[in-house]
Amino acid sequence: MLRIKRIYELPKEEDGFRILIDESWPKGLSKEEAKVDLWLREIAPTKNLGKWPEDDRAHFNEFETKYHDQLQKKNTLIKLIRDTEKEKGTVTFLYSTIKSIKRLQF
């Protein structure tokens, strides 16, 4: 099972394996507090996509399409995530910068 949640939410046991998918470390959060198992900065949206307004619904579909295209080029990382999901059961993607990323599906 793949889940996604904001990194500032408290870690829970049901999160399973926790992967931070942001390019930079979240402000004001220690590594101990974050309980991150893996930091995959390479899977974060490029800077151009990451700077889109967080609540701009009008442009979200374009963002989603472009980010999906970027992910297609990162097959090795996708395979790593899928293999981890098979091994651990649940993988939770953690983000801090883009609220709209909650709607993305791999």
DRENPA-3360 file (N, C-alpha, C; in nm, 2 decimals, always signed):
BEGIN
1 = MLRIKRIY = +0.08/-0.12/+0.00/+0.00/+0.00/+0.00/+0.09/+0.12/+0.00 ~ +0.06/+0.22/-0.08/+0.13/+0.35/-0.09/+0.04/+0.45/-0.03 ~ +0.10/+0.53/+0.06/+0.03/+0.64/+0.12/+0.11/+0.77/+0.11 ~ +0.05/+0.88/+0.13/+0.12/+1.01/+0.13/+0.07/+1.10/+0.24 ~ +0.16/+1.17/+0.31/+0.12/+1.26/+0.41/+0.23/+1.37/+0.43 ~ +0.18/+1.47/+0.49/+0.27/+1.58/+0.52/+0.37/+1.54/+0.63 ~ +0.49/+1.57/+0.62/+0.60/+1.52/+0.71/+0.58/+1.58/+0.85 ~ +0.51/+1.69/+0.86/+0.49/+1.76/+0.99/+0.38/+1.69/+1.07;
9 = ELPKEEDG = +0.30/+1.59/+1.01/+0.21/+1.51/+1.09/+0.29/+1.41/+1.17 ~ +0.24/+1.38/+1.29/+0.31/+1.28/+1.37/+0.33/+1.15/+1.30 ~ +0.45/+1.09/+1.32/+0.47/+0.95/+1.26/+0.38/+0.85/+1.33 ~ +0.33/+0.76/+1.26/+0.25/+0.65/+1.31/+0.30/+0.52/+1.27 ~ +0.27/+0.41/+1.35/+0.32/+0.28/+1.31/+0.26/+0.23/+1.18 ~ +0.14/+0.27/+1.15/+0.08/+0.23/+1.02/+0.14/+0.30/+0.90 ~ +0.23/+0.40/+0.92/+0.30/+0.46/+0.81/+0.39/+0.36/+0.74 ~ +0.43/+0.26/+0.81/+0.53/+0.16/+0.75/+0.66/+0.22/+0.72;
17 = FRILIDES = +0.71/+0.20/+0.60/+0.84/+0.25/+0.56/+0.82/+0.40/+0.51 ~ +0.89/+0.49/+0.57/+0.87/+0.63/+0.55/+0.97/+0.69/+0.45 ~ +0.93/+0.75/+0.34/+1.02/+0.80/+0.24/+0.99/+0.95/+0.22 ~ +1.09/+1.03/+0.25/+1.08/+1.18/+0.22/+1.11/+1.20/+0.08 ~ +1.02/+1.27/+0.01/+1.03/+1.29/-0.14/+1.05/+1.44/-0.17 ~ +1.10/+1.52/-0.08/+1.13/+1.66/-0.11/+1.28/+1.67/-0.14 ~ +1.31/+1.77/-0.22/+1.45/+1.79/-0.25/+1.53/+1.85/-0.14 ~ +1.47/+1.92/-0.05/+1.54/+1.98/+0.07/+1.48/+1.93/+0.20;
25 = WPKGLSKE = +1.56/+1.93/+0.30/+1.51/+1.88/+0.43/+1.40/+1.98/+0.49 ~ +1.30/+1.94/+0.54/+1.19/+2.03/+0.60/+1.24/+2.12/+0.71 ~ +1.21/+2.24/+0.70/+1.25/+2.34/+0.80/+1.19/+2.31/+0.94 ~ +1.28/+2.32/+1.04/+1.23/+2.31/+1.18/+1.21/+2.17/+1.23 ~ +1.25/+2.07/+1.15/+1.23/+1.93/+1.19/+1.36/+1.86/+1.20 ~ +1.38/+1.79/+1.31/+1.51/+1.72/+1.32/+1.49/+1.58/+1.26 ~ +1.60/+1.51/+1.23/+1.59/+1.38/+1.17/+1.52/+1.28/+1.27 ~ +1.54/+1.30/+1.40/+1.48/+1.21/+1.50/+1.33/+1.23/+1.50;
33 = EAKVDLWL = +1.28/+1.35/+1.49/+1.14/+1.38/+1.49/+1.07/+1.33/+1.36 ~ +1.14/+1.34/+1.25/+1.09/+1.30/+1.12/+1.07/+1.15/+1.10 ~ +1.15/+1.08/+1.16/+1.14/+0.93/+1.15/+1.14/+0.88/+1.01 ~ +1.23/+0.94/+0.93/+1.24/+0.91/+0.78/+1.33/+0.78/+0.77 ~ +1.28/+0.68/+0.69/+1.36/+0.57/+0.67/+1.45/+0.58/+0.54 ~ +1.41/+0.67/+0.45/+1.48/+0.69/+0.33/+1.45/+0.83/+0.27 ~ +1.55/+0.90/+0.23/+1.53/+1.03/+0.17/+1.56/+1.02/+0.02 ~ +1.46/+1.03/-0.06/+1.47/+1.01/-0.20/+1.45/+1.15/-0.27;
41 = REIAPTKN = +1.55/+1.24/-0.26/+1.54/+1.37/-0.32/+1.53/+1.36/-0.47 ~ +1.58/+1.26/-0.53/+1.58/+1.25/-0.67/+1.44/+1.23/-0.73 ~ +1.35/+1.19/-0.65/+1.21/+1.17/-0.70/+1.12/+1.30/-0.69 ~ +1.18/+1.40/-0.62/+1.10/+1.53/-0.60/+1.08/+1.59/-0.74 ~ +0.97/+1.67/-0.75/+0.95/+1.75/-0.87/+1.07/+1.84/-0.90 ~ +1.10/+1.87/-1.02/+1.21/+1.96/-1.05/+1.17/+2.10/-1.00 ~ +1.27/+2.18/-0.99/+1.25/+2.31/-0.93/+1.14/+2.39/-1.00 ~ +1.14/+2.38/-1.13/+1.03/+2.45/-1.20/+0.89/+2.41/-1.16;
49 = LGKWPEDD = +0.87/+2.28/-1.14/+0.74/+2.23/-1.09/+0.72/+2.25/-0.95 ~ +0.83/+2.24/-0.87/+0.82/+2.26/-0.72/+0.78/+2.40/-0.68 ~ +0.80/+2.50/-0.77/+0.77/+2.64/-0.73/+0.63/+2.68/-0.77 ~ +0.55/+2.59/-0.82/+0.42/+2.63/-0.86/+0.34/+2.66/-0.73 ~ +0.25/+2.75/-0.74/+0.17/+2.79/-0.62/+0.10/+2.67/-0.56 ~ +0.11/+2.65/-0.43/+0.06/+2.53/-0.37/-0.09/+2.51/-0.38 ~ -0.17/+2.62/-0.38/-0.31/+2.61/-0.39/-0.37/+2.65/-0.52 ~ -0.29/+2.65/-0.63/-0.33/+2.69/-0.76/-0.40/+2.58/-0.83;
57 = RAHFNEFE = -0.53/+2.56/-0.80/-0.61/+2.45/-0.86/-0.62/+2.46/-1.02 ~ -0.62/+2.58/-1.07/-0.63/+2.60/-1.21/-0.51/+2.53/-1.29 ~ -0.40/+2.53/-1.23/-0.28/+2.48/-1.30/-0.24/+2.34/-1.25 ~ -0.31/+2.29/-1.15/-0.27/+2.16/-1.10/-0.27/+2.05/-1.20 ~ -0.36/+2.04/-1.29/-0.37/+1.93/-1.39/-0.24/+1.94/-1.47 ~ -0.19/+2.06/-1.51/-0.07/+2.07/-1.59/+0.05/+2.02/-1.50 ~ +0.05/+2.06/-1.38/+0.16/+2.02/-1.29/+0.16/+1.87/-1.28 ~ +0.04/+1.81/-1.26/+0.03/+1.66/-1.24/+0.08/+1.59/-1.37;
65 = TKYHDQLQ = +0.05/+1.64/-1.48/+0.09/+1.58/-1.61/+0.24/+1.58/-1.62 ~ +0.30/+1.70/-1.60/+0.44/+1.72/-1.61/+0.52/+1.64/-1.51 ~ +0.47/+1.63/-1.39/+0.54/+1.55/-1.29/+0.53/+1.40/-1.32 ~ +0.42/+1.36/-1.37/+0.40/+1.22/-1.41/+0.50/+1.18/-1.52 ~ +0.52/+1.28/-1.61/+0.62/+1.26/-1.72/+0.76/+1.24/-1.66 ~ +0.79/+1.33/-1.56/+0.92/+1.32/-1.50/+0.94/+1.18/-1.43 ~ +0.84/+1.14/-1.36/+0.85/+1.01/-1.29/+0.87/+0.89/-1.39 ~ +0.82/+0.90/-1.51/+0.83/+0.79/-1.61/+0.98/+0.78/-1.64;
73 = KKNTLIKL = +1.06/+0.88/-1.63/+1.20/+0.88/-1.66/+1.28/+0.83/-1.54 ~ +1.22/+0.80/-1.43/+1.29/+0.76/-1.31/+1.25/+0.61/-1.27 ~ +1.25/+0.53/-1.37/+1.21/+0.39/-1.35/+1.28/+0.32/-1.24 ~ +1.41/+0.34/-1.22/+1.49/+0.27/-1.12/+1.44/+0.31/-0.98 ~ +1.40/+0.44/-0.96/+1.35/+0.48/-0.83/+1.21/+0.42/-0.81 ~ +1.13/+0.42/-0.91/+1.00/+0.36/-0.90/+1.01/+0.21/-0.87 ~ +1.10/+0.14/-0.93/+1.12/+0.00/-0.90/+1.16/-0.02/-0.75 ~ +1.25/+0.07/-0.70/+1.29/+0.06/-0.56/+1.17/+0.08/-0.47;
81 = IRDTEKEK = +1.09/+0.18/-0.50/+0.97/+0.20/-0.42/+0.88/+0.08/-0.42 ~ +0.85/+0.02/-0.54/+0.76/-0.09/-0.55/+0.82/-0.21/-0.48 ~ +0.95/-0.23/-0.49/+1.02/-0.35/-0.42/+1.01/-0.33/-0.27 ~ +1.02/-0.20/-0.22/+1.01/-0.17/-0.08/+0.87/-0.20/-0.03 ~ +0.77/-0.16/-0.12/+0.63/-0.18/-0.08/+0.60/-0.33/-0.07 ~ +0.66/-0.41/-0.16/+0.64/-0.56/-0.15/+0.70/-0.62/-0.02 ~ +0.82/-0.57/+0.01/+0.89/-0.62/+0.13/+0.83/-0.57/+0.26 ~ +0.80/-0.44/+0.27/+0.75/-0.38/+0.39/+0.60/-0.37/+0.41;
89 = GTVTFLYS = +0.53/-0.38/+0.30/+0.38/-0.38/+0.31/+0.33/-0.24/+0.28 ~ +0.37/-0.14/+0.36/+0.32/-0.01/+0.35/+0.44/+0.09/+0.33 ~ +0.42/+0.18/+0.24/+0.52/+0.28/+0.21/+0.45/+0.42/+0.22 ~ +0.50/+0.51/+0.30/+0.44/+0.64/+0.31/+0.53/+0.74/+0.26 ~ +0.49/+0.82/+0.16/+0.56/+0.93/+0.10/+0.54/+1.05/+0.19 ~ +0.65/+1.12/+0.23/+0.64/+1.23/+0.31/+0.68/+1.36/+0.23 ~ +0.61/+1.46/+0.25/+0.64/+1.59/+0.17/+0.62/+1.71/+0.27 ~ +0.68/+1.82/+0.23/+0.66/+1.94/+0.31/+0.62/+2.06/+0.23;
97 = TIKSIKRL = +0.65/+2.05/+0.10/+0.65/+2.18/+0.02/+0.53/+2.19/-0.07 ~ +0.47/+2.08/-0.12/+0.36/+2.09/-0.21/+0.24/+2.02/-0.16 ~ +0.14/+2.10/-0.12/+0.02/+2.04/-0.06/-0.05/+1.96/-0.17 ~ -0.06/+2.01/-0.29/-0.13/+1.94/-0.40/-0.08/+1.81/-0.43 ~ +0.04/+1.78/-0.39/+0.10/+1.65/-0.43/+0.02/+1.53/-0.37 ~ -0.06/+1.56/-0.27/-0.14/+1.45/-0.22/-0.23/+1.38/-0.32 ~ -0.26/+1.45/-0.43/-0.35/+1.39/-0.53/-0.28/+1.31/-0.63 ~ -0.14/+1.31/-0.63/-0.07/+1.24/-0.73/-0.07/+1.09/-0.70;
105 = QF = -0.08/+1.01/-0.81/-0.07/+0.87/-0.79/+0.03/+0.81/-0.88 ~ +0.11/+0.72/-0.83/+0.21/+0.65/-0.91/+0.16/+0.53/-0.98;
% end
